[in-house]
Amino acid sequence: MAFDPSYLHLVFPNTQFEALLYGRASRDPNKRGDSVADQLGWGRTLCRDYNWHVVEEFDDTGLSASRHAKQARDSFEELLEIIEDTPARSGVIRIVVAFEASRYYRDLEAYVRLRAACMSAGVLLCYKGTVYDLSRSDDRKATAQHAIDAEAEGDDIRDRNLRTAARTVEAGDPHGRLLFGYAREYETVNGQLRCVRQYENEVTGPYVYKSLVHIDHGRSVGSLVRWLNSEADAARPFGYPWTAQNVRLMLLNRAYLGERKNRGNWRPASWPAIRGLETPEGRAMFNRVTALLTDPGRRTQRGSAPVHLLSLIAFCGPCGDHALLKARPSSTKGRPALHCSEKRDTVIREDVLDSYVEEAVIAWFADKSRATSALVPSGDNVEAEMMAAQRRINAYEEQLAEAKALSEEFDEETGRFKLSASAFASMEQRLAPKLEAERKKLREVTGVPPVLLSLISAPDPDVVWNGAPEEDGRPAVPGLTLEQKREVVKKVVTVRLWKASRPGIQRLEPGRITLSFVGEPGFRERPLRAPEPSPAAGAEGPSGTE
């Protein structure tokens, strides 16, 4: 039978009770978490009254617990993980505390998971001021009935919301978050707020029209973002700054034309268009801006992928390790070159420097003992830690693969999949951070990124670096991307370029390029932020390869 908290110390004498508090609210339009705070406050009061020590608190704000929910409850999953992973201690009993059963679950599957975790760990369940021992059949029966009621209530709520949404669509009334540029008038009906009217905000509304004019006149989205962020009256709710993404969403939203979207189709709405857009000329401008922003041939940036191997990586020797080489077209025969970013007093053809460095890096990795001793830490427990981390990685990957197979396997007898999509998503969300943590641990044990490990372990580093074509039935091997090559160079070698002995020399003179590999004097993974102190007189160049 269930227990009143007042008598719990008589049922479990000489016992210390520790509490795990949980709170959840499915709706939180103002993002304040007031309802959840009230639930946790009630739980703290209960624990204080009965001398239960609160160990940890968990809250899910603005998240549904029904089987129709689209977002996973991170804190609920963390609560389950704590229950399952924390071993029981002698003389201590843990209690999970929530305001009511529906805070834990509106889905029988979530109830079953929580019940199994509590039963396995000997944890009690408390809600509505009553404590349940799930190792007892009568308590399991009672909590199961409460879970059924909570799920049914969740389904009823969803049905009411769907009916309300259907009526809202039919009337063309607003639904969801208030758009920038509009305001709403509300009235209270049966204790709930209902939107009576949506209208243009006198302060923010004009900024919508001005933004469309800004783009229609050929200005950029970036300049529009800067202008909106500089205008105090154009501030977004809750102080969030304007970004290129939400500016584009505003400019493309037909709700500003007095239309409402439902199931992918736009229809007339009950609110007016933003002033200036209700006219044929205003709608024509809106359509021009839409066509401009959605043109597939229009490029807003050149892309972020690197196009140079050593630009902003190699250093200028005479200027010091704060001065980087930058790629730019050379004035000589239009060949790409690398120049000193400070004084442009050193310059070299880009292909010459790239070839020299790439050959040296490949040769360095070909010397296995040298590369391994420089990159892989030594120690008796390194190999053991690597093997342990790899075993855990394999176990997590196998568990996820088995769960995925069950989620795709249909049981003809029950008419359901052997593992529901929500259960698989929850398991994936719970295991994915653990899997990534083990992968990170594996990288940290060696301290070497995977791309460097592949070059160290490869019989021929040149194949890993440049790839190999298909031949004699052997599949083609892709080489490293330019981005990967840049990372390798930054991790293993410092490149410095020095002046030629005299202007106009085309050949590569000895000592013009100096390379300092990791572990050697002169290696520097990152540039300096400021110039180093001036060297002693006469030290104007390299004495040879470092």
LUMKOL-916203 format. One record per residue (C-alpha): x, y, z; residue number from 1. Coordinates in pm, 1 decimal. Layout:
BEGIN
xx,yy,zz,rolo
X,Y,Z,NUM
...
// end
This chain:
BEGIN
xx,yy,zz,rolo
0.0,0.0,0.0,1
104.2,361.9,-46.0,2
259.4,549.9,245.6,3
187.2,885.1,399.4,4
521.0,1068.5,441.1,5
444.6,1112.9,811.1,6
477.1,739.1,870.3,7
763.3,665.5,634.2,8
1021.3,663.0,914.5,9
814.5,395.0,1092.1,10
802.7,174.6,781.0,11
1177.5,217.7,721.9,12
1331.3,271.1,1068.7,13
1690.0,388.8,1110.9,14
1692.8,515.5,754.4,15
1811.5,839.8,598.1,16
1600.6,962.6,305.6,17
1746.4,1147.5,5.5,18
1524.0,1319.2,-250.9,19
1551.0,1378.7,-625.9,20
1309.3,1657.5,-723.4,21
1150.8,1675.6,-1069.5,22
937.3,1951.0,-1222.5,23
789.6,1992.6,-1569.9,24
555.1,2227.7,-1753.4,25
447.7,2182.3,-2115.4,26
363.4,2549.3,-2175.6,27
586.4,2840.5,-2082.3,28
516.5,3125.3,-2326.7,29
720.8,3382.9,-2135.8,30
1017.0,3146.0,-2079.6,31
1019.9,3222.1,-1707.3,32
965.6,2869.9,-1575.3,33
725.2,2996.8,-1306.4,34
516.2,2678.6,-1298.6,35
823.1,2456.9,-1273.6,36
968.0,2679.2,-1000.1,37
643.1,2644.3,-803.8,38
653.5,2264.9,-838.4,39
1012.0,2245.2,-717.2,40
931.0,2485.9,-435.0,41
646.9,2258.2,-324.2,42
889.5,1963.7,-334.3,43
1148.1,2144.6,-123.1,44
884.1,2228.6,137.0,45
771.4,1865.4,150.4,46
1130.1,1745.1,192.0,47
1200.8,2003.4,460.2,48
888.3,1905.8,655.1,49
988.5,1537.9,662.3,50
1365.3,1583.8,687.3,51
1444.2,1441.7,342.5,52
1776.9,1567.2,212.1,53
1744.6,1709.4,-143.7,54
2032.7,1566.0,-347.6,55
1954.6,1708.4,-691.5,56
1679.5,1889.2,-883.9,57
1567.7,1827.9,-1243.2,58
1338.4,2047.4,-1452.2,59
1195.7,2039.5,-1804.9,60
1040.8,2373.3,-1899.3,61
814.5,2410.7,-2199.9,62
822.3,2037.9,-2283.3,63
533.2,1797.6,-2322.9,64
536.4,1452.8,-2159.9,65
272.2,1298.6,-2388.7,66
333.1,1034.7,-2651.9,67
275.8,1306.0,-2914.8,68
570.2,1514.3,-2791.3,69
824.6,1613.4,-3055.4,70
1108.7,1707.1,-2820.1,71
1291.8,1481.9,-2578.4,72
1299.6,1575.1,-2209.0,73
1668.1,1601.6,-2128.9,74
1624.0,1639.8,-1753.3,75
1387.3,1341.0,-1731.3,76
1643.7,1130.9,-1916.3,77
1913.8,1256.8,-1680.5,78
1692.8,1165.7,-1383.1,79
1656.5,809.6,-1513.7,80
2031.4,789.5,-1569.4,81
2104.3,905.9,-1212.3,82
1859.8,649.7,-1071.0,83
2011.3,367.8,-1276.6,84
2379.0,455.6,-1233.2,85
2394.6,560.7,-866.4,86
2450.7,255.8,-644.6,87
2236.7,210.3,-334.5,88
2399.6,279.3,3.3,89
2334.5,103.5,327.4,90
2091.2,290.8,551.3,91
1990.1,534.2,274.1,92
1673.3,527.5,61.0,93
1620.2,765.8,-229.1,94
1280.2,914.1,-318.7,95
1184.7,1075.1,-649.9,96
948.3,1365.0,-577.8,97
711.5,1547.1,-815.6,98
393.1,1749.6,-770.0,99
169.2,1497.7,-949.4,100
196.2,1191.5,-1172.6,101
138.8,1386.0,-1495.6,102
457.3,1583.1,-1428.6,103
653.8,1258.1,-1472.6,104
460.0,1117.1,-1765.5,105
156.7,1141.4,-1990.5,106
281.4,836.0,-2173.8,107
265.1,477.9,-2047.0,108
602.4,401.7,-2199.2,109
769.8,673.9,-1988.7,110
592.2,536.8,-1680.5,111
721.8,185.1,-1749.5,112
1077.9,315.4,-1788.1,113
1061.8,514.9,-1461.8,114
901.0,222.1,-1279.4,115
1167.7,-21.2,-1399.8,116
1448.2,214.9,-1297.2,117
1300.9,271.0,-949.3,118
1234.5,-100.1,-894.3,119
1586.4,-197.2,-996.9,120
1751.9,67.0,-777.3,121
1513.6,41.4,-478.7,122
1399.7,402.1,-522.7,123
1060.7,521.1,-392.5,124
821.3,733.8,-599.2,125
637.1,1030.0,-450.5,126
367.3,1257.3,-593.7,127
62.2,1436.2,-455.4,128
212.5,1393.9,-110.4,129
198.6,1012.9,-125.6,130
493.7,772.9,-137.5,131
482.9,452.9,-344.4,132
709.5,148.8,-313.3,133
720.5,4.2,-664.4,134
855.2,-326.8,-539.8,135
499.4,-389.5,-410.4,136
234.7,-511.2,-656.0,137
-46.2,-296.3,-508.7,138
165.7,20.5,-547.0,139
255.7,-75.0,-903.5,140
-113.6,-124.8,-976.9,141
-206.6,212.0,-826.6,142
68.5,405.8,-1007.3,143
-11.9,226.9,-1334.1,144
-373.8,342.1,-1309.4,145
-255.4,697.4,-1242.2,146
-29.1,673.9,-1549.2,147
-325.3,555.9,-1761.7,148
-530.8,850.1,-1636.3,149
-245.0,1092.3,-1708.5,150
-204.2,958.6,-2064.2,151
-578.8,983.9,-2127.0,152
-578.7,1339.5,-1995.5,153
-287.5,1422.4,-2226.3,154
-480.7,1282.8,-2524.5,155
-787.0,1487.8,-2426.1,156
-574.7,1801.8,-2404.3,157
-430.7,1733.4,-2748.5,158
-776.9,1677.2,-2895.6,159
-899.7,2005.6,-2749.0,160
-594.3,2185.8,-2886.3,161
-651.5,2038.8,-3231.9,162
-1015.8,2148.1,-3229.1,163
-913.9,2496.1,-3115.6,164
-648.6,2513.7,-3386.0,165
-902.5,2404.9,-3650.4,166
-1145.5,2676.3,-3541.4,167
-861.8,2929.5,-3540.9,168
-765.3,2834.1,-3896.2,169
-1122.7,2858.4,-4017.5,170
-1160.6,3205.5,-3869.2,171
-816.2,3314.7,-3991.2,172
-718.4,3414.9,-3638.4,173
-355.1,3428.5,-3520.3,174
-198.8,3126.8,-3356.5,175
138.0,3080.6,-3193.3,176
408.5,3335.5,-3120.7,177
340.2,3703.6,-3175.7,178
510.7,3835.0,-3488.2,179
751.7,4127.6,-3468.9,180
563.8,4434.6,-3589.0,181
225.1,4333.4,-3445.5,182
43.3,4362.5,-3112.4,183
-252.9,4167.8,-2971.7,184
-560.7,4238.7,-2764.1,185
-674.1,3961.9,-2528.2,186
-979.8,3875.5,-2322.3,187
-1034.0,3613.3,-2053.0,188
-1274.2,3330.4,-2142.4,189
-1335.9,3050.0,-1889.1,190
-1021.5,3147.7,-1703.2,191
-803.6,3139.2,-2018.8,192
-666.6,3423.7,-2229.2,193
-796.0,3438.6,-2585.9,194
-670.3,3667.7,-2860.1,195
-947.9,3901.0,-2972.9,196
-756.3,4111.6,-3224.4,197
-411.5,4135.4,-3382.5,198
-307.2,4472.3,-3519.6,199
3.8,4658.1,-3631.4,200
229.1,4784.1,-3354.2,201
270.2,5159.5,-3396.9,202
639.1,5145.1,-3298.5,203
776.1,4824.3,-3451.5,204
536.5,4781.5,-3745.9,205
696.2,5049.7,-3968.6,206
1033.9,4875.5,-3939.7,207
895.2,4577.9,-4131.4,208
801.4,4796.9,-4427.4,209
1130.4,4989.7,-4410.4,210
1324.3,4661.5,-4409.3,211
1156.0,4549.8,-4730.9,212
1230.8,4888.0,-4889.0,213
1594.8,4854.9,-4776.4,214
1640.8,4527.7,-4967.6,215
1427.2,4638.6,-5263.6,216
1666.8,4931.5,-5311.9,217
1959.2,4695.4,-5361.5,218
2112.2,4702.4,-5014.8,219
2240.9,4390.5,-4842.8,220
2091.2,4178.4,-4566.2,221
2406.1,4242.1,-4361.3,222
2359.8,4619.7,-4369.3,223
1993.5,4571.5,-4276.0,224
2095.2,4362.1,-3974.3,225
2335.0,4634.5,-3859.6,226
2070.1,4904.5,-3900.8,227
1800.7,4713.6,-3709.1,228
2039.5,4637.0,-3423.9,229
2130.5,5006.6,-3401.5,230
1766.7,5116.8,-3364.8,231
1633.1,5094.6,-3008.2,232
1269.5,5088.9,-3127.2,233
1343.6,4792.2,-3355.1,234
1458.2,4567.9,-3068.3,235
1334.5,4209.4,-3076.2,236
1148.2,4058.2,-2777.0,237
1359.3,3950.6,-2476.4,238
1657.3,4150.6,-2607.9,239
1762.0,3896.8,-2872.5,240
1976.4,4060.6,-3145.4,241
1880.3,4059.2,-3510.6,242
2070.0,3807.7,-3724.1,243
2077.9,3745.2,-4097.4,244
1864.4,3434.5,-4048.5,245
1574.4,3593.1,-3860.8,246
1586.3,3901.3,-4085.2,247
1538.9,3675.8,-4388.6,248
1252.4,3495.0,-4214.3,249
1083.4,3830.6,-4151.7,250
1129.1,3949.1,-4510.0,251
981.7,3626.8,-4653.1,252
685.1,3595.0,-4413.3,253
355.0,3648.0,-4596.9,254
180.6,3702.9,-4263.8,255
281.7,4066.9,-4308.6,256
52.0,4072.0,-4612.5,257
-243.5,3977.9,-4388.5,258
-228.8,3605.9,-4471.5,259
-223.1,3292.8,-4255.1,260
-47.5,2965.7,-4336.3,261
-206.6,2627.1,-4281.4,262
-77.0,2294.9,-4415.0,263
154.6,2474.5,-4655.6,264
-115.1,2700.9,-4802.6,265
-165.9,3072.5,-4743.9,266
-517.3,3214.3,-4699.1,267
-660.2,3552.9,-4592.4,268
-623.4,3621.9,-4221.2,269
-825.9,3825.3,-3975.4,270
-546.2,4077.8,-3915.4,271
-450.1,4363.4,-4150.9,272
-137.8,4380.4,-4362.1,273
146.9,4605.7,-4249.8,274
77.6,4958.5,-4371.3,275
227.3,5006.3,-4715.4,276
193.3,4637.3,-4804.2,277
-186.4,4643.6,-4842.7,278
-155.5,4825.5,-5176.9,279
-77.5,4661.3,-5511.7,280
255.7,4845.5,-5514.6,281
340.2,4716.7,-5165.3,282
257.0,4355.7,-5257.6,283
463.5,4391.4,-5576.0,284
762.8,4510.2,-5368.7,285
717.3,4215.4,-5128.7,286
717.9,3974.8,-5425.0,287
1031.8,4136.9,-5569.5,288
1215.2,4095.4,-5238.2,289
1097.3,3734.0,-5210.2,290
1221.7,3657.1,-5561.9,291
1554.8,3822.7,-5485.5,292
1614.9,3635.9,-5158.8,293
1504.6,3296.7,-5291.6,294
1693.8,3315.2,-5621.7,295
1904.8,2994.2,-5632.3,296
2170.2,3169.9,-5838.5,297
2217.9,3443.3,-5580.4,298
2520.1,3398.8,-5355.2,299
2534.8,3586.5,-5027.2,300
2893.1,3480.9,-4947.7,301
3189.1,3313.7,-5109.3,302
3176.5,3021.5,-4872.1,303
3388.2,2926.3,-4573.3,304
3587.7,2635.0,-4716.4,305
3963.1,2707.3,-4733.1,306
4127.4,2746.9,-5072.8,307
4493.0,2789.3,-4968.3,308
4714.8,2542.9,-4784.1,309
4947.8,2780.2,-4598.1,310
4775.1,3117.9,-4600.2,311
4752.8,3250.1,-4240.6,312
4953.8,2948.4,-4119.4,313
5311.1,3012.4,-4236.5,314
5516.4,3290.9,-4073.7,315
5733.7,3569.6,-4210.6,316
6083.4,3504.0,-4077.2,317
6219.6,3860.8,-4073.2,318
5906.4,4014.4,-3913.8,319
5857.2,3747.7,-3647.3,320
5597.3,3493.7,-3541.4,321
5315.2,3745.4,-3519.9,322
5337.1,3814.7,-3894.5,323
5158.5,3557.9,-4112.0,324
5180.3,3495.8,-4483.4,325
4863.9,3578.8,-4677.4,326
4762.8,3455.2,-5019.3,327
4694.2,3712.0,-5287.1,328
4748.7,3743.2,-5662.1,329
5108.7,3825.2,-5744.5,330
5193.8,4125.6,-5954.1,331
5433.7,3905.2,-6149.8,332
5264.5,3712.9,-6432.2,333
4944.9,3678.4,-6229.2,334
5068.6,3374.6,-6038.5,335
4921.0,3323.8,-5687.3,336
5175.1,3407.2,-5421.6,337
5212.8,3435.7,-5046.4,338
5309.3,3774.1,-4901.7,339
5401.6,3889.8,-4553.0,340
5093.2,4035.5,-4385.5,341
5295.0,4305.8,-4209.7,342
5533.9,4465.3,-4459.6,343
5500.1,4248.7,-4770.9,344
5879.3,4231.8,-4758.5,345
5882.3,3856.2,-4824.9,346
5703.3,3687.8,-5112.9,347
5708.2,3345.6,-5275.1,348
5504.5,3161.6,-5533.7,349
5232.6,2966.9,-5359.6,350
5283.7,2642.7,-5552.7,351
5656.7,2641.5,-5470.5,352
5602.0,2678.3,-5096.0,353
5310.7,2431.1,-5092.3,354
5510.4,2160.4,-5271.7,355
5812.2,2204.3,-5045.9,356
5606.3,2180.8,-4725.5,357
5390.0,1889.9,-4842.4,358
5693.1,1679.9,-4940.0,359
5857.8,1751.7,-4605.3,360
5543.2,1661.4,-4405.9,361
5496.3,1332.2,-4591.9,362
5863.6,1244.2,-4538.3,363
5832.1,1328.3,-4167.9,364
5534.6,1092.2,-4124.6,365
5720.7,822.5,-4320.7,366
5973.3,811.9,-4034.5,367
5739.0,618.9,-3802.8,368
5952.1,624.8,-3490.9,369
6012.2,997.3,-3521.2,370
5645.4,1086.0,-3576.8,371
5517.1,848.1,-3309.6,372
5758.1,968.3,-3041.9,373
5671.0,1329.5,-3121.8,374
5292.0,1292.0,-3124.7,375
5188.4,987.1,-2919.0,376
5251.4,1009.7,-2543.0,377
5442.5,730.5,-2376.8,378
5323.9,545.4,-2067.1,379
5238.1,195.6,-1954.5,380
4867.3,267.1,-1913.3,381
4808.7,445.6,-2246.3,382
4741.5,124.3,-2439.1,383
4515.1,-13.0,-2164.4,384
4312.3,309.1,-2152.4,385
4281.2,313.2,-2530.4,386
4154.9,-46.6,-2535.0,387
3904.4,20.9,-2254.7,388
3767.0,329.6,-2428.9,389
3740.1,142.2,-2757.7,390
3550.3,-143.6,-2589.2,391
3296.7,102.2,-2449.8,392
3264.2,270.7,-2788.8,393
3194.2,-66.5,-2951.3,394
2935.4,-151.1,-2683.9,395
2746.5,177.3,-2725.4,396
2750.7,147.8,-3104.2,397
2620.7,-210.2,-3088.8,398
2345.2,-111.7,-2845.2,399
2230.5,171.0,-3072.3,400
2240.1,-57.2,-3376.8,401
2028.3,-321.3,-3199.0,402
1777.4,-58.2,-3085.1,403
1753.2,83.3,-3437.3,404
1686.1,-265.5,-3575.4,405
1407.8,-319.2,-3319.1,406
1254.1,19.5,-3403.7,407
1229.8,-93.1,-3768.4,408
1097.2,-444.6,-3690.7,409
717.1,-470.5,-3696.2,410
544.3,-717.0,-3460.6,411
243.3,-861.9,-3641.8,412
88.6,-997.8,-3319.6,413
81.8,-669.1,-3130.7,414
45.6,-448.8,-3438.2,415
331.9,-227.0,-3319.6,416
702.3,-191.8,-3376.2,417
911.9,-381.9,-3123.4,418
1060.8,-52.0,-3009.4,419
872.9,272.1,-3054.7,420
1029.7,565.2,-3233.7,421
1009.8,778.2,-2919.5,422
1184.0,510.5,-2710.6,423
1459.5,477.1,-2971.0,424
1497.4,856.3,-2988.2,425
1523.0,873.1,-2608.9,426
1782.8,595.6,-2601.2,427
1979.8,761.2,-2879.8,428
1970.2,1095.5,-2701.7,429
2087.3,930.6,-2379.3,430
2364.6,720.6,-2533.5,431
2495.4,967.6,-2792.7,432
2664.8,1195.2,-2533.3,433
2822.1,889.4,-2368.1,434
2947.7,764.3,-2703.8,435
3096.5,1103.3,-2789.6,436
3254.0,1122.8,-2442.5,437
3432.3,789.4,-2498.6,438
3547.6,898.7,-2842.2,439
3680.5,1219.3,-2688.6,440
3851.9,1016.3,-2417.6,441
4015.3,799.8,-2684.2,442
4146.8,1112.2,-2854.8,443
4265.6,1258.1,-2526.3,444
4448.4,940.5,-2422.9,445
4675.4,977.9,-2721.3,446
4632.7,1352.6,-2755.2,447
4633.5,1299.3,-3132.8,448
4345.5,1383.2,-3370.7,449
4226.3,1093.9,-3592.3,450
4369.8,1247.5,-3910.1,451
4718.9,1245.4,-3756.8,452
4675.5,889.3,-3632.2,453
4584.4,780.4,-3986.6,454
4909.3,929.5,-4121.0,455
5117.4,771.5,-3844.3,456
4968.4,424.3,-3892.6,457
4960.6,429.4,-4274.5,458
5224.6,216.4,-4452.9,459
5255.9,497.2,-4705.4,460
5159.8,844.9,-4575.3,461
5164.1,976.1,-4932.8,462
4854.1,765.3,-5013.1,463
4667.7,909.1,-4716.3,464
4775.5,1264.1,-4804.2,465
4722.2,1263.7,-5180.7,466
4500.6,958.7,-5232.4,467
4545.9,688.6,-5494.9,468
4354.9,600.7,-5813.2,469
4173.7,271.9,-5865.3,470
4396.7,2.4,-6012.1,471
4418.6,-379.8,-6033.1,472
4081.4,-420.3,-5864.6,473
4183.8,-200.6,-5571.1,474
3932.1,76.9,-5503.1,475
4037.3,438.1,-5526.8,476
4160.2,599.7,-5205.4,477
4047.5,960.3,-5144.9,478
4316.4,1195.9,-5020.4,479
4285.0,1446.3,-4737.5,480
4075.0,1755.0,-4795.5,481
4249.9,2091.7,-4799.1,482
4096.4,2169.3,-4460.6,483
4241.2,1846.7,-4316.0,484
4583.1,1921.4,-4463.5,485
4581.8,2265.0,-4302.8,486
4504.9,2108.0,-3965.0,487
4789.8,1860.7,-4005.8,488
5036.4,2135.6,-4094.2,489
4930.3,2344.1,-3791.6,490
4972.9,2045.3,-3560.3,491
5310.5,1916.5,-3679.5,492
5523.0,2187.4,-3841.6,493
5597.6,2559.6,-3819.8,494
5681.3,2714.1,-4157.1,495
5888.8,3031.4,-4184.0,496
5976.5,3218.2,-4503.1,497
6287.1,3438.7,-4532.6,498
6393.9,3694.8,-4790.1,499
6577.4,3595.3,-5107.9,500
6940.9,3704.1,-5136.2,501
6839.8,3958.7,-5400.8,502
6522.2,4059.7,-5585.4,503
6415.0,3864.9,-5894.4,504
6560.6,3523.8,-5799.3,505
6324.4,3251.9,-5924.4,506
6494.9,2941.2,-5785.8,507
6441.3,2828.9,-5428.3,508
6757.2,2919.7,-5238.7,509
6877.7,2700.8,-4950.0,510
6754.1,2832.6,-4615.9,511
6470.1,3047.1,-4756.8,512
6214.9,2807.7,-4607.3,513
6278.2,2676.8,-4257.4,514
6066.8,2403.8,-4100.5,515
6041.4,2331.6,-3727.0,516
5852.3,2009.8,-3655.8,517
5669.3,1939.8,-3331.7,518
5913.4,1866.8,-3052.1,519
6192.7,2063.3,-3220.6,520
6319.5,2411.6,-3127.1,521
6122.6,2681.3,-3306.6,522
5794.0,2490.6,-3333.3,523
5493.8,2712.5,-3264.7,524
5137.4,2590.4,-3303.1,525
4980.4,2937.1,-3274.4,526
5101.6,3281.0,-3383.2,527
5204.7,3545.6,-3133.3,528
4962.8,3827.1,-3060.5,529
5233.8,4092.3,-3066.4,530
5586.9,4126.6,-3205.2,531
5868.7,3970.1,-3007.2,532
6147.2,4196.3,-2871.4,533
6392.7,4302.2,-3138.4,534
6675.5,4052.0,-3189.0,535
7036.2,4142.4,-3126.7,536
7219.0,4332.6,-3395.1,537
7336.6,4120.9,-3683.1,538
7071.6,3851.9,-3639.7,539
6891.0,3934.6,-3961.8,540
6818.5,3589.3,-4102.5,541
6839.0,3217.7,-4057.4,542
7163.2,3035.6,-4026.6,543
7011.1,2724.5,-4178.6,544
6718.8,2490.2,-4151.1,545
6590.1,2467.0,-3794.4,546
// end
